[in-house]
Amino acid sequence: MNDSLKTLLVIAFLIVIVWNLGAGLYYLMIDRGQTKRTVNALTRRIALSVVLILLVALGIYTGWIKPHGVGG
């Protein structure tokens, strides 16, 4: 897999995670606890974060991602 494609995949995940975090805040302010939209948005955020962590761990394990230090 191309390095820039891997980077774009991680960035896309992070954008969707932040989007769901913002959606949770928006629903918290608008719904005032009347619906479960806040819980659903934050649950999706947690699930996406776990999937991203697992994908990165799998990539390191299989050798698709090579970890390096800062500036390395």
GROMACS elastic network, one bead per residue, 0.5 to 0.9 nm:
[ bonds ]
;  ai    aj funct       b0    kb
    1     4     6  0.86340   500
    1     5     6  0.69063   500
    1     6     6  0.70033   500
    1    64     6  0.72895   500
    2     5     6  0.51990   500
    2     6     6  0.64292   500
    2     7     6  0.88036   500
    3     6     6  0.51488   500
    3     7     6  0.62722   500
    3     8     6  0.86627   500
    3    65     6  0.85599   500
    4     8     6  0.60840   500
    4     9     6  0.85395   500
    5     8     6  0.50414   500
    5     9     6  0.61151   500
    5    10     6  0.87049   500
    6     9     6  0.50879   500
    6    10     6  0.63479   500
    6    11     6  0.86382   500
    6    65     6  0.84431   500
    7    10     6  0.52468   500
    7    11     6  0.61360   500
    7    12     6  0.85140   500
    8    11     6  0.50127   500
    8    12     6  0.59208   500
    8    13     6  0.85155   500
    9    12     6  0.51005   500
    9    13     6  0.62629   500
    9    14     6  0.87121   500
   10    13     6  0.51190   500
   10    14     6  0.62635   500
   10    15     6  0.87078   500
   10    52     6  0.73471   500
   10    56     6  0.86176   500
   11    14     6  0.50088   500
   11    15     6  0.61445   500
   11    16     6  0.86548   500
   12    15     6  0.51147   500
   12    16     6  0.62675   500
   12    17     6  0.85669   500
   13    16     6  0.52317   500
   13    17     6  0.61247   500
   13    18     6  0.86931   500
   13    48     6  0.71802   500
   13    49     6  0.79786   500
   13    52     6  0.68984   500
   14    18     6  0.61604   500
   14    19     6  0.84627   500
   14    48     6  0.86459   500
   14    49     6  0.81018   500
   14    52     6  0.84734   500
   15    18     6  0.51929   500
   15    19     6  0.60316   500
   15    20     6  0.86585   500
   16    20     6  0.61783   500
   16    21     6  0.85662   500
   16    45     6  0.78987   500
   16    48     6  0.80822   500
   17    20     6  0.52458   500
   17    21     6  0.62736   500
   17    22     6  0.87262   500
   17    44     6  0.79800   500
   17    45     6  0.51287   500
   17    46     6  0.80245   500
   17    48     6  0.64572   500
   17    49     6  0.68924   500
   18    22     6  0.61763   500
   18    23     6  0.85260   500
   18    45     6  0.77067   500
   19    22     6  0.51049   500
   19    23     6  0.61068   500
   19    24     6  0.85987   500
   19    45     6  0.84455   500
   20    24     6  0.60657   500
   20    25     6  0.86095   500
   20    41     6  0.53559   500
   20    42     6  0.64958   500
   20    43     6  0.88466   500
   20    44     6  0.69261   500
   20    45     6  0.55646   500
   21    24     6  0.51080   500
   21    25     6  0.64205   500
   21    26     6  0.87252   500
   21    41     6  0.68733   500
   21    42     6  0.62019   500
   21    44     6  0.89268   500
   21    45     6  0.63987   500
   22    25     6  0.50619   500
   22    26     6  0.61171   500
   22    27     6  0.85815   500
   22    41     6  0.86438   500
   23    27     6  0.60374   500
   23    28     6  0.83649   500
   23    37     6  0.86010   500
   23    38     6  0.73646   500
   23    41     6  0.62812   500
   23    42     6  0.82248   500
   24    27     6  0.52195   500
   24    28     6  0.60108   500
   24    29     6  0.87018   500
   24    37     6  0.72226   500
   24    39     6  0.71674   500
   24    40     6  0.78752   500
   24    41     6  0.51107   500
   24    42     6  0.57708   500
   24    45     6  0.89614   500
   25    29     6  0.63401   500
   25    30     6  0.86849   500
   25    38     6  0.71521   500
   25    41     6  0.89090   500
   25    42     6  0.89473   500
   26    29     6  0.52845   500
   26    30     6  0.61260   500
   26    31     6  0.83547   500
   26    38     6  0.79896   500
   27    30     6  0.50481   500
   27    31     6  0.54617   500
   27    32     6  0.76781   500
   27    33     6  0.85103   500
   27    35     6  0.85250   500
   27    36     6  0.87824   500
   27    37     6  0.62178   500
   27    38     6  0.52550   500
   27    41     6  0.84850   500
   28    31     6  0.57627   500
   28    32     6  0.57745   500
   28    33     6  0.66777   500
   28    37     6  0.80998   500
   28    38     6  0.56591   500
   28    39     6  0.89105   500
   29    32     6  0.58197   500
   29    33     6  0.85611   500
   30    33     6  0.85642   500
   31    34     6  0.54654   500
   31    35     6  0.62681   500
   31    36     6  0.87371   500
   31    37     6  0.81171   500
   31    38     6  0.82899   500
   32    35     6  0.79305   500
   33    36     6  0.73220   500
   33    37     6  0.88593   500
   33    38     6  0.80791   500
   34    37     6  0.88799   500
   35    38     6  0.74681   500
   35    39     6  0.86468   500
   36    39     6  0.53079   500
   36    40     6  0.61987   500
   36    41     6  0.87107   500
   37    40     6  0.50151   500
   37    41     6  0.60928   500
   37    42     6  0.85873   500
   38    41     6  0.52388   500
   38    42     6  0.62287   500
   38    43     6  0.84848   500
   39    42     6  0.52265   500
   39    43     6  0.59405   500
   39    44     6  0.85637   500
   40    43     6  0.50269   500
   40    44     6  0.61811   500
   40    45     6  0.86128   500
   41    44     6  0.51965   500
   41    45     6  0.62917   500
   41    46     6  0.88257   500
   42    46     6  0.62526   500
   42    47     6  0.85906   500
   43    46     6  0.51619   500
   43    47     6  0.61442   500
   43    48     6  0.85775   500
   44    47     6  0.50308   500
   44    48     6  0.60395   500
   44    49     6  0.84892   500
   45    48     6  0.52008   500
   45    49     6  0.61403   500
   45    50     6  0.86703   500
   46    49     6  0.50596   500
   46    50     6  0.62131   500
   46    51     6  0.86256   500
   47    50     6  0.51689   500
   47    51     6  0.61826   500
   47    52     6  0.86232   500
   48    51     6  0.50205   500
   48    52     6  0.60771   500
   48    53     6  0.85845   500
   49    52     6  0.51140   500
   49    53     6  0.62110   500
   49    54     6  0.86038   500
   50    53     6  0.51394   500
   50    54     6  0.61335   500
   50    55     6  0.85710   500
   51    54     6  0.50653   500
   51    55     6  0.60515   500
   51    56     6  0.85987   500
   52    55     6  0.50575   500
   52    56     6  0.61769   500
   52    57     6  0.85417   500
   53    56     6  0.52064   500
   53    57     6  0.61321   500
   53    58     6  0.85371   500
   54    57     6  0.50162   500
   54    58     6  0.59811   500
   54    59     6  0.84367   500
   55    58     6  0.50167   500
   55    59     6  0.59930   500
   55    60     6  0.85713   500
   56    60     6  0.61871   500
   56    61     6  0.85290   500
   56    65     6  0.75009   500
   57    60     6  0.51654   500
   57    61     6  0.60826   500
   57    62     6  0.86174   500
   57    65     6  0.87677   500
   58    62     6  0.60433   500
   58    63     6  0.83440   500
   58    64     6  0.83868   500
   58    65     6  0.86553   500
   59    62     6  0.52757   500
   59    63     6  0.59047   500
   59    65     6  0.50642   500
   59    66     6  0.81426   500
   60    63     6  0.50979   500
   60    64     6  0.61404   500
   60    66     6  0.60725   500
   60    67     6  0.70640   500
   61    64     6  0.78426   500
   61    65     6  0.80754   500
   62    65     6  0.77267   500
   63    66     6  0.62148   500
   68    71     6  0.80768   500
   68    72     6  0.56336   500
   69    72     6  0.51369   500
